[in-house]
Amino acid sequence: MFLLIVSAAMAQYPVLDETVNPYDTLRPETGPNGKRFFNSFVGWHFAIPYEATDAAPVKPFSSSGLRVGWMWKHRISNFLSVGYLLDFNTYSFVYSQTDAKTFPDSLIHQSQSIGLTTLGTGLYLRFNFDTRRGNYIGHYLDAGAYADWIPGRSHAWRDKIDFDEIQRGRISRLHYVEQYQSGLYAAIGLN
């Protein structure tokens, strides 16, 4: 019994005598919840057909694209941050060849697609909902605006003709695709 009491008394540390390093209580300058945060991202997106697109029926999963970008965030307070982003997108819309198709044309081809390449930028405000989250991103709402430049806008098709020959066609700088686009966006983060 005596050994149990002695070992329990020796296991306690005098907390009041220890000095606390001031770096433990300061908020970090960089990181997910620091004053500045930088991250890169990669994404894959695809088109899902629905009834309103019967005139331009896209093939699911074949109509897809890739997104690569960089985001910078500057914390103003625990609740509010401001940020900007730069990104590069590619889109490829592959169309099913049906009799109901009227866009991009009503002709039936062996294959047909529209390809887009964009360079974009954006500004956003981030509203954090858990202000005592530590050094991780937490739950947030991003609200902002974007602008894209579309330097690559092309329509391509391929047909088999007589004697097993293949005919290919391509139109660039499509007049029905705007060279510049802009808009508003919102994103929800659950970390």
C-alpha positions in Angstrom: 0.0 0.0 0.0 2.9 2.4 0.9 4.5 1.8 -2.6 1.3 2.6 -4.3 0.9 6.0 -2.5 4.6 6.9 -3.2 4.4 6.1 -6.9 1.2 8.1 -7.3 2.8 11.1 -5.5 5.9 10.9 -7.8 3.8 10.8 -11.0 2.5 14.3 -10.5 4.3 17.3 -12.1 4.3 20.8 -10.6 2.5 22.6 -13.4 2.8 26.1 -11.9 6.6 26.1 -12.0 6.9 25.4 -15.8 7.3 28.2 -18.2 5.1 28.3 -21.3 6.8 29.0 -24.6 5.1 32.0 -26.3 5.3 30.2 -29.6 2.7 27.7 -28.4 0.0 30.4 -28.0 0.7 32.4 -31.2 -1.3 31.8 -34.3 0.8 30.5 -37.3 1.5 32.8 -40.2 0.9 30.2 -42.8 -1.3 27.1 -43.0 -5.0 26.3 -43.5 -6.0 28.7 -40.7 -2.9 31.0 -40.9 -2.8 34.5 -42.1 -1.8 33.3 -45.5 -2.6 29.9 -47.2 -1.7 28.6 -50.6 -2.9 25.4 -52.2 -3.1 23.8 -55.6 -5.9 21.6 -56.9 -6.6 19.1 -59.6 -10.1 18.1 -60.7 -12.0 16.0 -63.2 -15.5 17.1 -64.4 -17.9 15.4 -66.7 -21.3 16.3 -68.4 -24.5 14.5 -67.4 -27.2 14.5 -70.1 -30.8 15.3 -69.2 -34.0 15.9 -71.1 -33.4 19.5 -71.9 -30.2 18.6 -73.8 -31.9 16.2 -76.3 -31.1 18.5 -79.2 -27.4 18.2 -78.2 -27.1 14.7 -76.6 -23.7 14.4 -74.9 -22.2 11.0 -74.1 -21.8 10.6 -70.3 -18.3 10.2 -69.0 -16.9 10.6 -72.6 -17.7 14.3 -72.2 -15.3 15.3 -69.5 -12.5 17.7 -68.7 -9.6 18.4 -66.4 -9.0 21.4 -64.1 -5.7 22.5 -62.6 -5.4 25.6 -60.4 -3.9 27.5 -57.5 -5.7 29.3 -54.7 -4.4 31.9 -52.3 -6.3 32.9 -49.1 -5.6 35.8 -46.7 -7.3 35.7 -43.3 -8.8 39.0 -42.2 -10.5 37.7 -39.1 -11.6 34.3 -37.6 -14.8 34.6 -39.5 -13.7 36.3 -42.8 -11.0 35.6 -45.4 -10.4 36.9 -48.9 -8.8 34.9 -51.7 -8.1 34.7 -55.4 -7.5 31.8 -57.7 -5.9 31.0 -61.1 -7.0 27.9 -63.1 -6.7 26.1 -66.4 -9.6 24.0 -67.7 -10.2 21.7 -70.6 -13.6 20.5 -71.7 -14.5 17.9 -74.3 -18.2 17.5 -75.2 -18.7 14.3 -77.3 -22.1 14.1 -78.9 -24.3 11.0 -79.5 -25.3 10.7 -83.1 -29.1 10.5 -83.1 -31.8 11.7 -85.4 -33.0 14.2 -82.7 -29.6 15.9 -82.6 -29.6 19.5 -84.0 -26.5 20.9 -82.3 -23.8 21.5 -83.4 -25.3 20.4 -86.7 -28.0 17.9 -87.7 -25.7 15.7 -89.8 -24.9 12.2 -88.5 -21.2 11.6 -88.1 -19.1 8.7 -86.9 -17.9 10.9 -84.1 -18.3 14.6 -83.2 -17.1 16.8 -80.4 -16.5 20.3 -79.2 -13.4 21.1 -77.3 -12.8 24.2 -75.1 -9.6 25.3 -73.3 -9.9 28.1 -70.7 -7.6 30.2 -68.5 -9.4 31.8 -65.6 -9.1 33.8 -62.5 -11.5 34.6 -59.6 -11.9 36.5 -56.4 -13.8 35.2 -53.4 -14.8 35.8 -49.8 -14.6 32.9 -47.4 -17.0 32.8 -44.4 -15.8 30.4 -41.7 -18.5 29.0 -39.4 -16.3 27.4 -36.7 -14.1 30.2 -35.5 -12.3 28.0 -32.9 -11.2 25.4 -35.4 -7.4 25.4 -34.8 -5.1 25.2 -37.8 -7.3 23.5 -40.3 -9.8 24.8 -42.8 -13.1 23.8 -41.1 -16.6 24.5 -42.3 -16.9 27.4 -44.7 -18.8 29.1 -47.5 -17.0 30.7 -50.4 -18.8 33.3 -52.4 -17.1 35.0 -55.3 -16.9 35.9 -59.0 -14.8 34.5 -61.9 -13.7 35.5 -65.3 -12.4 33.1 -68.0 -10.7 33.6 -71.4 -11.4 30.8 -73.9 -8.5 30.7 -76.4 -9.3 27.2 -77.7 -12.8 26.7 -79.2 -13.1 24.0 -81.8 -15.6 21.6 -83.4 -14.3 18.4 -84.8 -15.9 15.4 -86.6 -14.9 12.2 -88.3 -16.7 10.2 -90.9 -15.9 6.9 -92.8 -16.4 7.3 -96.5 -16.0 4.9 -99.5 -13.1 2.5 -99.7 -12.4 2.5 -96.0 -11.3 6.2 -96.1 -11.6 8.5 -93.1 -12.6 12.1 -93.5 -11.9 14.5 -90.7 -13.0 18.1 -90.2 -12.2 20.8 -87.7 -13.5 24.3 -87.2 -11.7 26.6 -84.8 -12.7 29.9 -83.1 -16.4 29.0 -83.0 -18.7 32.0 -83.3 -21.3 30.5 -81.0 -18.9 30.1 -78.1 -18.0 33.4 -76.4 -14.3 34.1 -76.1 -14.8 35.6 -72.6 -17.1 34.4 -69.9 -17.8 35.5 -66.3 -20.1 34.7 -63.5 -20.7 34.2 -59.8 -20.0 31.0 -57.9 -20.3 29.5 -54.4 -18.6 26.6 -52.7 -19.3 24.8 -49.4 -16.4 23.2 -47.4 -16.9 20.5 -44.9 -13.7 19.5 -43.3 
